[in-house]
Amino acid sequence: MIKYLMKMFPNFPSEDNYDNWEIFNHDNYLKSNDEDKKKIRRLSCKGRYDIEKDIKFSWMENYFLKHIGQDKLENKVLLDIGCFTGGRLLAWAESYKIKKSYGLDINPVFKIAAEEFAEEKNLNADFKTGISEKLPYEDNFFDFVVSTDTFEHVQNLENSMDECFRVLKPGGMLLAVFPQHLQPFESHLNFVTNLPCLHWFFNSNKISEKYFEILNERGDGAKWYRGEKNNLEKWEKLPTLNGTSIRKFEKILKINKWNDIKWIKRAILTDGRRSKKFVFKILSLLFYPLIHIKYLDEFFMGRICVICRK
């Protein structure tokens, strides 16, 4: 049944979508000359940079600045965890006059792309390769730590939150937004299917088993986005996802002694370009009352979004 449903609503990643990190595994990148590789890295970075510069779709504008103030980032030191190729971070650095920007992600290619674009834009930014569970920075170093759509992917979120608390200065803020596990549109199965809500009705292990089966059936043409995996890691609930719920994250937040925690609650269908369509605006208004009801919020809140002050 699961496999049948997935195949009824198939989806395939585009070879021209430079927002997917897997594009760096494609022959279009791997077999290119150095000049063309640099062009692809630039396209990856510039894509997120351009979106973040558009106020209508900016993560910083829409999630955080209306709550902390437009001028709070000026002359501050900021870390972006899970910065990918640096586009969002460099847009923030330019738009908000950040004193020094730091970016961290797991792939050395991301670091190269970000450094090249920072040099092109003449922006003061430093990029490192590493993981959020072991941040390569001193204690009490940052005014802001930001993470957008990353914490759902980390292996140990408790350790990551400990590290965020450690590297923030007293009074510094963590700005974090990421989808909770039961968010209907963020199951990260989109390389195989665009059908939402599968993980509401079926066992995650079974979904993952069929997901890998379909990827393998697609053969060598899918190798660039399939990778070598055929099974879930111990920490995964779905491929690349750690299964963090709102309730679980509430417990994690209690571990560190944050001086203040502000939850920003928005309904599903209020993110991205589709949120500007009339039908989605109406649906999001209908869903809004449900995000204030415990347990129903797991299904109808758009993302976990918090501002935590140390």
C-alpha positions in Angstrom: 0.0 0.0 0.0 2.7 2.5 1.0 4.8 1.9 -2.2 1.7 2.0 -4.3 0.7 5.4 -2.9 4.2 6.8 -3.4 4.2 5.7 -7.0 0.8 7.2 -7.6 2.2 10.6 -6.6 5.8 10.4 -7.9 8.4 13.1 -7.7 11.9 13.6 -9.0 14.5 16.2 -8.0 15.5 18.6 -10.8 19.1 18.6 -12.0 18.8 22.3 -12.2 17.7 22.9 -8.6 20.8 24.3 -7.0 19.0 24.5 -3.6 19.5 20.7 -3.2 22.9 19.9 -1.8 22.9 16.6 -3.8 23.5 18.7 -6.9 27.2 18.5 -5.9 27.0 14.7 -6.4 25.8 15.0 -10.0 28.0 14.4 -13.0 27.1 17.9 -14.1 29.2 19.1 -11.2 31.7 16.3 -10.7 32.8 16.0 -14.3 32.8 19.8 -15.0 36.0 21.8 -15.3 37.0 24.1 -12.5 35.4 27.2 -14.0 32.0 25.5 -14.5 32.2 24.0 -11.0 32.6 27.5 -9.6 29.6 28.7 -11.6 27.4 25.9 -10.1 28.7 26.8 -6.6 27.8 30.4 -7.2 24.3 29.5 -8.4 23.7 27.4 -5.3 24.7 30.3 -3.0 23.0 33.1 -5.0 19.7 31.2 -5.0 19.2 31.5 -1.3 20.9 34.9 -1.2 18.3 36.3 -3.6 15.3 34.8 -1.8 16.5 36.1 1.6 16.9 39.6 0.1 13.2 39.5 -0.9 11.4 40.8 2.3 8.2 38.9 1.4 10.1 35.5 1.6 13.0 36.3 4.0 13.3 33.9 6.9 14.9 36.5 9.1 12.2 39.1 8.4 9.2 36.9 8.6 10.2 34.8 11.6 12.4 36.8 13.8 13.0 40.5 13.2 9.4 41.6 14.0 9.9 40.1 17.4 13.5 41.2 18.2 13.6 44.5 16.4 15.0 45.5 13.0 18.2 47.0 14.4 19.2 44.2 16.7 21.7 42.5 14.4 23.7 45.6 13.5 27.3 45.4 14.7 26.7 42.0 16.2 28.6 38.7 15.8 26.3 36.0 14.4 26.6 32.2 13.7 24.5 30.4 11.2 24.3 26.7 11.9 23.5 24.7 8.8 24.4 27.5 6.5 24.6 25.4 3.4 26.5 27.4 0.7 26.1 30.6 2.7 23.4 32.5 0.7 21.1 33.4 3.6 23.9 34.3 6.0 25.6 36.6 3.4 22.2 38.3 2.7 21.8 39.0 6.4 25.4 40.2 6.7 24.8 42.7 3.9 21.2 43.8 4.8 21.6 44.2 8.6 25.2 45.4 8.8 26.4 42.5 10.9 29.9 43.0 12.4 31.1 39.5 11.7 29.3 36.5 10.3 30.2 32.9 10.8 28.7 29.9 9.0 29.0 26.1 9.8 27.9 23.1 7.8 29.1 19.5 7.2 30.2 19.5 3.6 33.6 21.1 2.5 32.0 22.0 -0.9 29.5 24.3 0.9 32.4 26.1 2.6 34.2 26.7 -0.7 31.0 28.1 -2.3 30.3 30.4 0.6 33.8 31.7 0.7 33.8 32.5 -3.0 30.5 34.4 -2.8 31.6 36.3 0.3 34.7 37.4 -1.5 32.6 38.5 -4.5 30.4 40.5 -2.2 33.3 41.8 -0.1 31.6 40.7 3.1 33.3 39.8 6.4 32.4 36.2 6.9 34.1 33.1 8.2 33.0 29.5 7.2 33.9 26.2 8.8 33.1 22.6 8.2 31.7 20.9 11.3 28.7 19.6 13.2 26.3 21.4 15.6 26.9 18.8 18.4 30.6 20.0 18.6 30.8 23.7 17.6 34.4 24.8 16.9 34.0 28.1 18.8 34.9 29.6 22.2 32.5 30.0 25.1 30.4 33.2 25.2 31.4 34.2 21.7 28.3 35.0 19.7 25.5 37.6 20.1 23.2 35.5 17.9 23.1 31.9 16.9 20.7 31.2 14.0 19.5 27.9 12.6 16.9 27.5 9.8 15.6 24.1 8.8 18.6 22.3 10.3 17.8 21.0 13.7 15.5 18.3 12.3 18.6 16.7 10.7 21.1 16.6 13.6 21.9 13.3 15.2 21.7 14.6 18.8 19.6 17.7 19.3 20.2 17.9 23.0 24.0 18.2 22.5 23.4 20.8 19.7 21.3 22.9 22.0 23.9 22.6 24.8 26.5 23.9 22.3 24.3 26.8 21.2 23.9 27.8 24.8 27.7 27.5 25.5 28.8 29.7 22.6 26.3 32.4 23.1 27.2 35.5 25.2 25.1 36.2 28.3 22.1 38.0 26.9 22.7 36.5 23.4 19.9 34.9 21.5 19.2 31.6 19.7 16.9 32.0 16.7 15.8 28.6 15.6 13.1 27.4 13.2 12.6 23.9 11.8 9.7 21.5 11.0 8.4 19.2 13.7 8.2 15.5 12.8 4.5 15.4 12.1 4.4 18.5 9.9 2.5 17.2 6.9 4.6 18.7 4.1 8.1 18.2 5.6 8.7 14.4 5.6 11.6 14.9 3.3 10.4 12.1 1.0 10.2 14.5 -2.0 12.9 12.7 -4.0 10.3 9.9 -4.4 6.9 11.4 -3.8 5.1 14.7 -3.1 2.3 13.1 -1.2 1.9 14.7 2.2 0.9 13.1 5.5 2.2 9.6 4.8 3.9 9.5 8.2 0.6 10.3 9.9 -0.8 6.9 8.8 2.0 4.5 8.3 5.0 3.3 10.3 8.1 5.3 9.6 10.3 2.3 9.2 8.0 0.9 6.6 7.8 4.2 4.7 11.6 4.4 4.7 12.0 0.8 3.5 9.7 1.6 0.5 11.4 4.9 -0.1 14.8 3.2 -0.5 13.3 0.5 -2.7 11.9 3.0 -5.1 15.2 4.9 -5.2 17.1 1.7 -6.0 14.6 0.8 -8.7 15.3 4.0 -10.5 18.8 2.8 -11.3 22.0 4.7 -12.1 20.1 7.8 -13.1 19.1 8.4 -9.5 22.5 7.7 -8.0 23.4 11.4 -7.6 20.5 11.9 -5.2 20.1 8.4 -3.9 23.6 8.1 -2.4 24.8 4.8 -0.9 22.2 4.5 1.9 19.6 1.7 2.0 18.6 1.8 5.6 17.9 4.2 8.4 20.6 5.1 10.8 19.8 4.4 14.5 19.0 8.1 15.1 16.7 8.5 12.1 12.9 8.3 12.1 12.7 9.0 8.4 15.6 9.5 6.0 17.8 12.3 7.4 15.2 13.2 10.0 15.6 12.8 13.8 11.8 12.7 14.6 11.8 15.8 16.9 8.3 16.6 18.0 7.1 19.9 19.7 6.7 18.0 23.0 10.2 16.6 22.8 11.7 20.0 22.0 9.9 21.6 24.9 11.7 19.1 27.2 15.1 19.8 25.5 14.6 23.5 26.1 14.2 22.9 29.9 17.7 21.4 30.1 19.6 24.7 29.6 18.8 27.7 31.8 17.5 30.1 29.2 16.4 33.4 30.7 13.6 33.8 28.3 11.9 31.6 25.6 9.5 33.0 23.1 7.5 30.6 20.8 6.4 32.0 17.5 3.4 30.0 16.3 2.3 30.0 12.7 0.0 27.6 10.9 1.0 25.3 8.0 0.9 26.8 4.5 2.2 30.2 5.7 5.7 29.6 4.5 7.3 30.2 1.1 5.8 31.3 -2.2 2.7 29.1 -2.1 1.6 31.0 1.0 0.9 34.0 -1.2 -1.8 32.1 -3.1 -5.4 32.9 -2.0 -6.5 29.3 -1.4 -3.5 28.7 0.9 -4.2 31.9 2.8 -7.7 30.7 3.5 -6.6 27.3 4.6 -3.9 28.6 6.9 -6.5 30.8 8.6 -8.7 27.7 9.1 -5.8 25.8 10.6 -4.6 28.7 12.9 -6.9 27.9 15.9 -5.6 24.3 15.9 -2.0 25.3 16.5 -3.0 26.5 20.0 -4.4 23.1 21.0 -1.9 20.7 22.6 -1.1 17.7 20.4 -3.1 19.1 17.4 -0.3 21.6 17.1 2.0 18.7 16.1 0.0 18.4 12.9 -1.0 21.9 12.0 1.8 24.2 13.2 4.1 25.2 10.3 7.3 24.9 12.1 8.9 24.9 15.6 10.1 28.5 15.9 11.7 29.9 19.1 13.7 32.8 20.3 15.8 31.8 23.3 17.7 34.4 25.3 20.7 33.2 27.5 
